[in-house]
Amino acid sequence: MDKTDELKAFRKQFYVNEEIIYFDGNSLGFMSKRAESALESLKESWKTFAIDGWTEGKHPWFYFSEKLGSMSATLVGAKSEEVIVTGSTTTNLHQLAATFFRPAGKRTKILADELNFPSDIYALKSQLQLRGLDPDGHLIRVKSSDGNTLKTNDIIEQMTDNVALVVLPSVLYRSGQILDMKKLTKEAHKRNILIGFDLCHSVGAIPHHLSEWGVDFAFWCTYKYLNGGPGSVGALYVNEKHFNKEPGLAGWFSSSKESQFDMEHSLIKAADAGAYQIGTPHIFSAALLLGSLEIFQEAGIERIRRKSLHLTGYFMALIEKELSAFDFHISNPSNDNERGGHVYLEHPEAARISKALKANGIIPDFRNPNGIRLAPVALYNTFEEVWRAVQMLKTIMEEKSYLKYENKRGVIA
Ligand SMILES: *Cc1c(COP(=O)(O)O)cnc(C)c1O
């Protein structure tokens, strides 16, 4: 399978540590050589042009966020002008909630889910509080019947006429379940509700068609599958039908480029997604993304998805074959339409098994209370690595070497 892998050439473009098997690219992707040279190139423009780097050099900083947004657009199925690289996942959610959450009459609630990433929930609660609404009564969280996944119909049932806004993940960070964004968008709109998605765990792993589905807004980070580096600048999408909406959180980078330096006290906002920027872009934290996005353009998200499904499918088959004697449960959806980019294995001793894997050079990530996430990334992982990891896991279980460790998570897990 490695021999016939159509993406195998890309592994060489990354700094792969051959001593380990890295399955944590869904938390922090590997550094690529292209990302490094993009950073070098942006550093050069500072050295050479100082202040004039805003408009001179290979990648003028003044237009850099728009350029990266445009390069990201195909990954989410949007028009170039609907995407901007700015902020972080959480600050972008704040911006989008400030812009799109317009409680009126009895429509005063936000619909989310009980499996969502904590940062998104904290942000939504504080947005409610800022409007003087009690988060306990106004943030509805759809329940999961199995603790790992959500049912489309359970979400739709909660789209009542008290709901003004729906915010959901595209792919759940634990179980890797893909939500049916197309259907959820259609159902929300039937009920006059706006809907947005957090794409942190899907961008760079699966294709999206945000414009075609009519999704109102989306936001994501770029350091997971997109390999933008620790703290790399995030991104947001706003459907063009909303380009008339004033940014909820304005700043001078919300301006149209032409009027920004008029220094007037009344904002003339940009006519596209650029309007939802706030302040001066973090150029070096965005620079690495330039190199990384070039790789995605060459590899193509459809090919990446095909290999990713193949890798996770192989992983699940091996786990079933080799580890059936142990108490593992594969808790990600098994069918291709619903499975994101990682495998989610549950085991009562997951914390210490993760530690034993790490001590043996296999890097998973543990998710409280009992989950092991394993992300074989299409751009740089191999089928052989999947095979070796399962053999190692089997050895650890047979020899019970995980008992050496405490069944407790580390500070970062
Ligand atoms: C990674 C992740 C975040 C992180 O938000 P930051 O603002 O980038 O720290 C938020 N939400 C989800 C669903 C994530 O997976």
The ligand as an SDF file (V2000), in Angstrom:
LIG
                    3D

 15 15  0  0  0  0  0  0  0  0999 V2000
   -8.2710   22.9680   18.6880 C   0  0  0  0  0  0  0  0  0  0  0  0
   -9.6400   23.4650   18.9120 C   0  0  0  0  0  0  0  0  0  0  0  0
   -9.8660   24.7390   19.4490 C   0  0  0  0  0  0  0  0  0  0  0  0
   -8.7200   25.6080   19.8780 C   0  0  0  0  0  0  0  0  0  0  0  0
   -9.0270   26.9660   19.8540 O   0  0  0  0  0  0  0  0  0  0  0  0
   -7.8310   28.0270   19.8260 P   0  0  0  0  0  0  0  0  0  0  0  0
   -8.5240   29.3360   19.8810 O   0  0  0  0  0  0  0  0  0  0  0  0
   -7.0790   27.7960   18.5410 O   0  0  0  0  0  0  0  0  0  0  0  0
   -6.9620   27.7700   20.9920 O   0  0  0  0  0  0  0  0  0  0  0  0
  -11.1800   25.1640   19.5870 C   0  0  0  0  0  0  0  0  0  0  0  0
  -12.2130   24.3690   19.2200 N   0  0  0  0  0  0  0  0  0  0  0  0
  -12.0160   23.1320   18.7170 C   0  0  0  0  0  0  0  0  0  0  0  0
  -13.1900   22.2820   18.3170 C   0  0  0  0  0  0  0  0  0  0  0  0
  -10.7320   22.6370   18.5620 C   0  0  0  0  0  0  0  0  0  0  0  0
  -10.5390   21.4180   18.0790 O   0  0  0  0  0  0  0  0  0  0  0  0
  1  2  1  0
  2  3  1  0
  2 14  2  0
  3  4  1  0
  3 10  2  0
  4  5  1  0
  5  6  1  0
  6  7  2  0
  6  8  1  0
  6  9  1  0
 10 11  1  0
 11 12  2  0
 12 13  1  0
 12 14  1  0
 14 15  1  0
M  END
$$$$
